[in-house]
Amino acid sequence: MDILSKLRIVFWGLVIGLWGIFMYQYINEDMSVLKRFRVGKDPLAAPASPAAVLKRNLQRPQLPDQPALQTQAQAQAQPQAAARPALPQSSLSLIRPGADIKEIPGGMMPEHSANEKTAIPVVHSGGEENYPDAPPGFAMKVMRHFVVYEEGPAVSSELEETVEALHGNIMLDLVAFSPWAREKKVFIFFSQSQETYRRITGRPAWSGGAASLSERKIYLYKSEEAFGILAHELTHIYFDSFFPASSPSPLWLSEGVATYIQSERGFSTPAWLSQNLALLQRGSGFKLGDLVRIENLQGADEDNVRLWYAQSYSVVRFLMKLKAGDAFYVFCKSLREGRPAAQSLYQAYGMPYNKLSSLEYAWRYDLKTGKISGVNR
């Protein structure tokens, strides 16, 4: 090896080393909370009675008919079908509910309104932000990434550690999508009971939580679903803000990323996810070209909605694991700039991913074997 080749190696080694130091310093403070993360201790969960556990195991939750709100697909129990199902043609028209605050029924996550999918401006150095007042009976605590409002005399240290650790976990995947999170905070309102939650939000009895993405507010109450809802909705706030209002994140991508983070980083896998992944492995699901065009889940039965969520999650997981580096970020950035999905896919991942049918073939093969991404090994 001549001296010129050695100098090239030394030069690029220095460049890579400096880049690594920069990235470490950039995210070190956000990642430092991970060592305190306690998966087994969830201050957001209420203890479940044996009767409630039995009822949950025997019955699938039914969502009430709320046509005026238009924030969740109507749940209609249908037998599981081995054949590939299809959502109704009306599901190919965009639905964006007008209400900025949307409902979160237990066990399901609805799509979000156009008003919520707005870019979050970055606060310049020295800028100040006014925080909402605490509701009566709530304590307030300003933290690094959140302002937490908890019902009671003080915000518990367990809740503080949990939400900051969850933020750190989410940033492992989304730090590039939400640089504003270093300067702007998310507001979390945590009630000790459903009664208090309904009093301060005006939500109906079946609502498991509420969120406003544009105002960065999440409302929760102590329940078994609370931690999963928090992880899911934080992901929407962090990820969807990457896309401008003129080019909002595609519904499949938004919900797929949120379900991925909820499961992989929030350790709150929905109970219905595994059985629907099993259906996908057996060949069920939607053609990928149809999946990415669906922007309205209203009117679809519960089985189809959950299968759609599971497939969106699985495709997103495949894309995030498919190629090391910033390929997934490049894919999302290209979509944000208005390019078609197939063109964005090729720009980020190269051949053979030059069309959606190629991605579908590879994803389904990997779903059964794990030989491409290594996800299922």
N, C-alpha and C positions, 0 to 999 in steps of 0.2 A: 504494500500500500504506500503510495507516494505521499509527500508532505501536504499536497493540496487536498487530497482526500481526507487526511487526518484533520486538517483545519476545518473542512466542511462539517465533519462529525462533531467537532468541538463547538463550532458556531451554532449548529442546530440544537445541540444539547443544551447550550446556554439559553437559546430562545425558548425551548420547551420548559426548561427549569424556571425561567422568569414568569412564563405564562402560568405555570402551576402555582407559583408563590402568589401571584396576583389573584387567581381564582380562590385559593385557600383563604387569603385575607378578606376577600369579598363576601364569602358565605360562612366564614368561621363563626361569627357571632350568632347567625341564625341556626347553625347546626349544633352549637354548643349545648342547647337544651335537650338534645336527644338522649344524653346519658341519664337524664332524670325521668325518662318516659317509663311509666308503670302501666303495662298492658293489663295486668290483673286487677288494678284498682281504678274504678270508674266512678267519680263523684257525680256524674250526671245520671246514673242509673238508679231507679227505684227498686227496692227488693220486690221480687214477684212472688205472689202466693202460690202454693201448689195447685190451687184450682185454676189460677190464671195460666200457669204453664201448661196444664192439661188442655185447657180450652184452646190455647194457641197452637198446640200440636195437632188437635183434632179438626180445627176449623181454619180455613183461609179467610183473611179479613175481606169484608165487602165494603166498597166505598159507596157512600150515599150519592143519590142523584143531585148534583148541584149545577144545573145548566146555566144559571146566571153568572157563576164565577168563572166557568170555563178554564179551570186551572188543572184539571186532572181527567184522564180518560175514564169514562164510566166503566165500573167493574161489573162484568157479567160472567158468572161462573160457567165455563165451557169445558167439556172433557178434553184431556190432552190428546193431541193427534200426532201420529207418527209422520204423516205427510207434511210437506212444506206448507205452512199457512200463508195467508196473504192479508194484509190490512186493507180496509176498504179504500176505494179510489179517492174518497173525500179526504183521506189522510195525506194526500199529496199536495194539499193546499196549506199554506202557512197559517198557523193559529198563534197569535201573540196576545194573550189576555190583556185587557186594558188596565187592570189593577196592578199597581206597582208592588204591593204586598201580596204574596201568593201563599196558598195553603200547602202544607206538607202532611198528607195523611200518613199514618204509620204504615211502614212496609213498602211504600211506593214513593217515587220522587218525580214531581211533575216538570214539564218544560217551563221555560221562563219567558216573560213578555219582552217585546221589543224595547219598551221603555227601560227595562232593567239591563239590557245588553248595551250599555254605553261605556265609552272609554273613561277610565278614571284618571284625571289629570294628576301629574306629580306636583307636590308642594315644593317650591323652591326653598333653599336654605333660608332659615329665619322666618318662614311662613308659619302661621298659627292656625289651628283649626278649632272651632267651637264644638264641644262635645255635648250630646243630648243630656238633659237633666235626668237624674235617677227617678224612676217612678216611686210613689209613696211606699215606704216599707222596704226599699231596696238600698243596699250599699253599693258604692261605686269605687272602682279601682282602676287607675290608669297604669297599663303595663307597656312593655316594649312594642308589642304588635297589636294589642287589643285595649279596648276599654270595656271592662266586664261589669255588669250590673247583676248582682245576685240578691235574691230575696233573703232578708235577714239582717243581723246587725253588722256583718262584715263579709267581705269576699273571702272564701276559704282558700288556704294555701294549696289544698289539693286541686281545686278548680283552676287556680292560677297556673300551677305547674302543668296540669293536663292540657290546657289550651295552648300554652306556649310550646310544649313538647309536640303537640299535634301540628302546630305551625312549622316547626323544624322538620318534622317528618314529611309534610307536604312539599316543603321547599326542596327536598331532595330531587323532585321531579319538575317542579314548577318555578324555580327561582328565576329562570330566564323570561318567564311569561308575566311576571308581576314585580318589576323593579320598584314600583310605587310603594310596595308593602314595607319598605324600609323607612318610609316617611309618613305614610297614612296608616290609620288604624281601623280595625273592624270592631263594630259595636255588638256585643253579645249580651242579651237579656235573658237571664236564667231564673225561672220561677221554681219554687219548691213544690207547687201543686198545679194541676190543670186548671183549677178554679181561678187562681191568681193570673195564670197565663191568659185565660179567656177574658178576664177583667181588663187587663192592660192592652190587649190586642183586638178584642171584639170578635175573635175567631169562633167558628162553630165547635161543637163538642167533639167531632170526629177528627179535627185538625191535630196533627202531631207536632207542628211547629209552623213558623212563618218566617219569611225572609224577604228583604228588599236588597237586590243586588246593587242598584244604583246608589242607595244610601249606605251600603255596607252594613246592614243591620240583620241580625239573626235573633229570633225569639224562640226559646225552648223552655220546656219544663222537665222536671225530673222523671225520667222514664227509661225503659230498656232501649228505646230507639233513639234517644237523645244524642248519644255520642256519634252514631252513624249519620244522623241528620246533620250534625255540626261538621263532620268531616266532608260530607257531600256538598253542603252549601258553601263552606269555605273554599272548596275547590272551584265552584262556580264563580265565586267572587274573584279569586285569583286568576283563573284561566280565562273566563269569558271577557274580562276587562282587557285582554290582549287584543281583542277584535273591536274595531270601531263600529258605531251604530250603522254606518253605511254598508258594512260587510260583517254581520254578526256571525259568531261561530255556528257552524252547522249543528243541528240538533243531535245527530248521532255522535258527533265528535265531542260536543259539550257534555252529554250525558254519559258517554263512554268513558271519558276522562274522569268525571266525577265519581262514577261507580268504581273505576279502577283505583283511584286514590282512596276512596272509602274502604275498599277491601284490602289493598296492598299496604297502604300507609296508615290508615286509620284502624286497621284490624277489626273492622265491623262489617264482615261480609253478609249481605242480605241472605235470609234463609232460603229464598227462592232461587238463588243464583246457581247453585250446584246442579239442581235438577234440570235447569234449562241449558246449562253447558253440556250436560249429558245428552239432551235432545240434539244439540248442535253437532256433537261428535257422531251421532247416528245419522247425520245428513239433513236434519230439519233446519229451519231457519228461513231467511229471506235472501233472494239474490242481492248481491252487494250493490248493484246499480239501483235497485229499489230501496234498499236500506238507507243509502245516503241521501235519497230524494225525499224521504218521509219527514215532514216537518209538522205534522199534526197527528197526535195520538187519540184525539177525541173520537168516541164512537167505537173504538176497538175494544174487544173483550180483554179481560185481565190476563188470560194466558198469552195472547198475542203481544200485549204490551210488555210483559215480563220477558218473553222470548226476544223481543226487539231490544230491550235493555241489555240482556245477556249477550246478544250478538254484538251490539255496539261496544260493550265492555271488552269482549274477546278480541275484536278486531283492533281496538286501541291498544290492548296489552301486546298483541302481536307486533304492531308498528313500533311500540316503545322498546320492545326487546329485540327487534329484528336486526338493528344495526347500531353499533356503538357510535358515540359522538353526538352530534347535534342534528341528526337526520330528522327526528320527529319535530324538532323546533323549525327546521327549514320547511318541512311539509306544512306546518301550521302557518308559518309566515307567508308562504306562497298562497295559501287559501285566503289569508287576510288581505293580500294584495289583489284578490279577485280572480285568480286563475282557477280553471276547472280542477276537479279533484284528480283526474287522471294525469294532467300536466304537472300538478303539484307533487303527485306521487313519484313521477319519473324524475323530477328535479331533485327530490330529496333522497331517493333510494336507488335510482338508476335502473338498468336492466336487471331482471326481466320485468320490472314493475312499471311498465309503460301504459297499462290500462287496468281498469278495475277488475276485469275478468281474470287477469293474471294474478292480481292480489288475492282474489277470492280462491283461486286454485291453490296458491301457496298457503294461505291461511287455513283452509280446510285440511290440507295435507298435514300441516303442522299441528292442527288441533288434535289429530289422531295419533301422531308420531312424536311430536316435539323435536324433530330432527333439523328444523330450520332455526328456530329461535331458542330452543332448549327450555321453553317455558314449562312443558308438561312432563319433563323427564323426572 
